[in-house]
Amino acid sequence: YALCSGHTLTHMDCDRVFVRIYLDQSATGTSGWGNVNYWTGEAFETGMVSVSSGSYKVERNQYYRVQGAHSVTEGGFTATSPLNNGLR
């Protein structure tokens, strides 16, 4: 089992805070990555959002990585991050 989580904090309360984490799987750990699931967290009028996969069953003899992206919206302007690699 694996537990994936992501958190985003802002310097001030914002209209919308968003985070999404992606669980990817590969047979080699170096190529052939494919997304097996993702989880989304969204909050309004706040400065923080969290998301968790809960206990997620993974397969033996496979490699896994978690990637995440987040964004914040304030006053009609949205700032986003590129997809970030996490632990493998």
C-alpha positions in Angstrom: 0.0 0.0 0.0 1.0 3.6 -0.6 -0.2 6.9 0.8 0.1 9.9 -1.4 -0.5 13.4 -0.2 -0.1 17.0 -1.3 -0.4 20.4 0.4 -0.3 24.0 -0.8 0.0 27.1 1.3 -0.4 30.7 0.3 0.8 33.9 1.9 -2.7 35.2 2.3 -6.3 34.0 1.9 -7.2 33.6 -1.8 -10.4 33.1 -3.8 -9.4 29.5 -4.7 -6.5 27.2 -3.9 -6.1 24.0 -5.8 -3.8 21.0 -5.6 -3.8 17.7 -7.6 -1.4 14.8 -7.1 -0.8 12.0 -9.7 0.3 8.5 -9.0 2.3 7.1 -11.9 3.6 3.5 -12.4 6.5 2.0 -14.5 7.9 -1.5 -14.9 11.4 -0.1 -15.2 11.5 3.0 -13.1 13.2 4.9 -15.9 10.6 5.0 -18.7 7.1 4.0 -19.7 5.5 6.0 -16.9 1.7 5.8 -16.9 -0.8 7.5 -14.6 -2.8 5.0 -12.5 -4.8 7.5 -10.4 -5.0 11.1 -9.2 -6.6 13.0 -6.3 -7.8 16.6 -6.2 -8.1 19.1 -3.4 -9.8 22.5 -3.7 -10.7 25.2 -1.2 -12.2 28.6 -1.3 -11.5 31.8 0.6 -8.5 30.3 2.4 -4.8 30.0 2.2 -4.3 26.2 2.4 -5.5 23.1 0.7 -4.6 19.4 1.3 -5.3 16.2 -0.6 -4.6 12.5 0.3 -5.1 9.3 -1.6 -5.8 7.3 1.6 -4.4 3.8 1.6 -3.9 2.9 -2.0 -3.1 -0.7 -3.1 0.0 -0.9 -5.4 1.4 -3.8 -7.3 4.6 -5.8 -6.5 7.7 -5.4 -8.7 6.6 -2.0 -10.1 8.0 1.4 -9.6 5.9 4.4 -8.5 6.2 8.1 -8.4 4.0 10.9 -7.3 3.7 14.2 -9.2 1.8 17.3 -8.2 0.5 20.6 -9.5 -1.1 23.5 -7.8 -2.7 26.8 -8.5 -4.1 29.8 -6.7 -6.7 32.3 -7.9 -7.2 35.7 -6.5 -9.2 38.6 -8.1 -9.5 36.8 -11.4 -5.8 36.1 -11.8 -4.6 32.5 -11.6 -1.0 31.4 -11.0 -0.1 27.8 -11.7 2.8 25.5 -11.2 4.3 23.1 -13.7 3.9 19.4 -12.9 6.6 18.6 -10.2 8.2 15.2 -9.8 8.0 13.8 -6.3 9.5 10.8 -4.6 10.1 7.7 -6.6 
